[in-house]
Amino acid sequence: MEVLKTILCIAFFEIYLLLTAQCNGNQYGVCKNNTRFEKFCCSGYELKNGTCTKCLHGFHSEKKSICKPCTKGKYGEKCRNTCKCNSNERCDNIEGCIPDDTRTREKNDTSISNSQDTPTTSINGDVVIYMTCVAVGSVLVVVCGLLVKNKEAICKNKPGNNSVRHMIHKLKQPTFRDGRNKKVAENLYDDINEKYMINFDDE
């Protein structure tokens, strides 16, 4: 019983991994969301020249965004390190605690501008394919619906169906109107009178 529970837990975990965004083994730093069929750069990467590129030291990004400098007090690769600077130092997003002077600030400003040059867009090559399949499927459904409606219209207008309708209509009409059936109508009337006469004779 415990083995079955373990197998089920592993299966659910694998399904969870498949349904959530995960890194693609073919392109490093590319994540995908299986529920929306969308590819994008993972956190710690940004889109440059059509490929996901790892953020430089001192920069970090969330999913689908550009690399930004580490938040105040953080530095290094993926902004994992924390600065503990003295009063005459400041926290540099790349190197950590450094002396507070203008030259390092200029260097830091150029690093920021170089990192933010490339706009981030999602990698949507597969989305076009899926949308095309949906459009073709929709057109096929509409065409099949039109064919079914057309077949119904053809069946309604078949000559065999019209003759059956005509016969039913003819049977519903009273038969005493045309001259051929006038004699039959008089005979019926005579029969009715004779029946009454027989009844009167019995009394």
N, C-alpha and C positions, 0 to 999 in steps of 0.2 A: 504494500500500500504506500509506503514511504517512497519507494522507487517511482511509482506512478505520479505522486505529487511532485517529485523532483523533475521528472520529464515534462510535466505540464508547466511548471514554473519556467523551465528553460525555453519551452516552445512559446509561451506568452512573451517572454523577454525578447526572443528573436523576432516575433511579430511586431513588438513595440519598436525595435531597432529598424525594422523595415519601413514602418509607417512614419517615423520621425526623420528629420533631416540627418544625413550621415555623410561621411566623406566618401568620395568616389575613388576607387583604387586606381583608375586609369589616369586621372589628373589630380595631382597633389594640391590640396587646398580647395577643391571643388566639392561642395555639398549639394545634396538634392533633397527635395521634399517629395516623397512618393505620392502623397495625397493630391498634390497640385501639379505634378510632373514638371517641376521647376528646378533648374540648377542655378546655383549662386556660389559666391565665395564664402568659405567658412570664416568663423571669427579668427582674427589674427592674420587674415589675408585680405588683399584688395585686388580689384580688377584693373590690370594694366595691359594694354595692347591685346585684349582678348583672352588673356590668361590670368589665373589667380596667382598673385605674387605675395610671398610672405612679407609681413610688415617689418620694417627696419627696427633695430634696437631703439628703444625709447618710444615706440609707437605701438598702438594696438587698435583693433577694430572689432566691431560686433558683426554678426552675419549681415551680408548685403550692404556693408558701408565701407567708406574709405578709412585708411589708417589715420589715426589722430594721435597727437602727442599724449603721453601718459598723463593721468590726472595729477594734480598737485600732490607732491610727497611720494610719488612712485617713479621708478626708472628701470631701465634695462630691458632685456628680452621679454616680450609680452607683458611689460610693466609689472613684473612679479616682485621686484625689490622695493623696499621702503627706505626713504631718505631719513637720516638722523643727523641733520646738519647743525653746525655752530652758528652763532649770530652773524659772523662775517662771511658766511657761505650761503649758497642757495642750492636748491635741488634742481639739477639738470636732468631732463627726461632721458638722456642717453647715458651719461657718465655717473650720475648720482650727485653727491655733494661736491661742489666746486667753488672757488673764490668768486665773490660777487663782483664782476667787471663787465664792461660793455662788449668786449670782443667775443666772449662766449655766447652772449645773447644774440649777436648778429649771426653767428654760426647756427645757432638753434633756430632762428627765424628762417634762414634759407633752407634748413632741413624740413621745416614744416611746409614751406611753400612747394618744395619739390615733391613731397609726399602727397599733397592735395591737388596736384595738377590733373590727374586722371579722374574723370567722373566714374562713379560706380554704377554699373547696370547689371541686371540679372542676365544669366546665360540662358536664353530662351529658345535655343535651337529645337529642342524636343517639343516645345509648346506649339510651334507651328505645325508640326506633324500631327499632333493629337487634335488640334483644332480642325485641320483638314479632314481627318478621319470622321470627326463629329459632323462636319458639314456634308460630306459625302453620304454618311449614314442618314442624315435628315432628308436629303434629296431622295434617296432610295425609298424611304418611308412614304414621302409625299407621292412619288411615282406609283408605288404599289397601291396606295389609297385611291388614286385616280383610276388605275386599271380596274380595281374592284367596282368602283362606282360606274364606270363605263360598261362593265360586264352586266351589272344589274339593269342598266338602261337598255342594253341590247336584248336581254331576256324579256323585258316588259314589252318590247315592240315586235316580238316574233309573231309570224302569221298564225301559228298553231294556237297561241294564247288568245289572239283576237277572235278566232272562230269559236273557241270555248266560251268566251265572254258573250259573244253574239247569241249563242244557243241558250245560255242562262238568261239573258235579257228577254229572248223570245218566249221562253217558258214562263217567265214571270208575267208577261202581258196577258190580258184576257183573250181568249180565242174566239169570242163571239163577234168580233168586229169585222172580220173579212167574210165574203159571201159564201165561201166553201163551208164554213162551220155554222152557217145560219140554220141549215136543216138539222144539224146535230143539236143546236140550241132549242129548236122547236120540239124535237123529240124528247129532250130532257123535260121541257115544260109539260108536254103531254103525259110523260110518265108520272110526273108529280101529280097532275090532275087525276090520273087514273088511280093512283094510290089513295088519294082523298076520297074518290068515288067508292073504292072498295071499302074504305073505312066507314063511309056513310051507309053502305048496304048492310054492314054487320050490325048496325044499331037497330 
